[in-house]
Amino acid sequence: MTPHHGQEDWVRAAFARSREAYPSSPAPVDRILTAGRARRRRRRAAVAAAASAACVLGLGLAVAFLKPPPAAVAPALRPSPVASSPSAPAPDTVGVRVAGGTTDGHRWSVALEFHRTLPKGYTPPADLDGTTAPDTSLLCQRMYIGGVRIDHQGGPWSDCQTVSGTHDPRTSGEMGLWSLHDKGLTGSRLMVADPEADVAYGLVTLSDGTRLKATTVTVPGTVYRAWAAPVPDGHTITAVDQYDSHHHRLTHDTNWH
């Protein structure tokens, strides 16, 4: 039902009286600003917390990247060098075969035998003044004809001489004619030389024109060397010549008639 004009006027008047009797409070501006500031602080704190979390995460990642890779994927370490095996000590006795063959139907051979220390049972010879020789090593020239060692009658060390270590020069330059009897004058004989360092081989010329070449052989690790050639029974030597590795003659000896 549509109200009449009189009723509308009455309603407006009643509303105005009610508004005047209960005045409205001012707008809560302070509370609104305070609430807004609080919300902004919470947002900033949240943003700061997120940023801190991001920084911590970033640092964690950085630390993780700085850590060495796990053993499963770590680069292989270089293997430790294998310990070198200690070298075997040098033998107390070193021997070398100088030469060998057959003469007058008998096997013959010559060898050098170097003892770094004086062998057990060996008695060094005395010097001229009666004192014992100071040499500490022994060099033996082992010569055989028909399985018999030349000078065996003198004992096991009859064909040996004392030397001073591995580089004694006193043994160089000697030469001799050896046999089992008659001091090398008859029967099957052996010409043996202890040459100088530059002698590569010797050449023995016999009375029938035969020429025997003998190569110099050295005991390993020493300066002791020799060459040897057989002289058959009934033959004499007309010349002994020695040559270097370039075949230049170094010596010529005719004193073996």
ZINOR-V162107 format. One record per backbone hydrogen bond with DSSP energy under -1.0 kcal/mol. NH is the residue of the N-H (numbers start at 1). CO is the residue of the C=O. Records with the same first field share a line. If there is no record, write none. Layout:
# ZINOR-V162107
NH = CO  CO
This chain:
# ZINOR-V162107
8 = 4
9 = 5
10 = 6
11 = 7
12 = 8
13 = 9
14 = 10
15 = 11
16 = 12
17 = 13
18 = 14
19 = 15
20 = 16
21 = 17
22 = 18
29 = 27
32 = 28
33 = 29
34 = 30
35 = 31
36 = 32
37 = 33
38 = 34
39 = 35
40 = 36
41 = 37
42 = 38
43 = 39
44 = 40
45 = 41
46 = 42
47 = 43
48 = 44
49 = 45
50 = 46
51 = 47
52 = 48
53 = 49
54 = 50
55 = 51
56 = 52
57 = 53
58 = 54
59 = 55
60 = 56
61 = 57
62 = 58
63 = 59
64 = 60
65 = 61
66 = 62
67 = 63
73 = 70
74 = 70
94 = 114
96 = 112
98 = 110
99 = 110
101 = 108
103 = 106
106 = 103
108 = 101
109 = 144
110 = 99
111 = 142
112 = 96
113 = 140
114 = 94
115 = 138
116 = 92
122 = 119
127 = 131
130 = 127
133 = 125
137 = 163
138 = 115
139 = 161
140 = 113
141 = 159
142 = 111
144 = 109
145 = 148
146 = 107
148 = 145
150 = 143
152 = 149
154 = 151
155 = 152
158 = 155
160 = 157
161 = 139
163 = 137
172 = 169
173 = 194
174 = 194
176 = 192
178 = 190
184 = 181
185 = 182
189 = 231
190 = 178
191 = 229
192 = 176
193 = 227
194 = 174
199 = 196
200 = 243
201 = 243
202 = 214
203 = 241
204 = 212
205 = 239
206 = 210
207 = 236
209 = 206
212 = 204
214 = 202
216 = 200
217 = 226
219 = 224
222 = 219
223 = 166
226 = 217
227 = 193
229 = 191
231 = 189
235 = 232
237 = 256
238 = 205
239 = 205
240 = 253
241 = 203
242 = 251
243 = 201
244 = 248
247 = 244
250 = 242
251 = 242
253 = 240
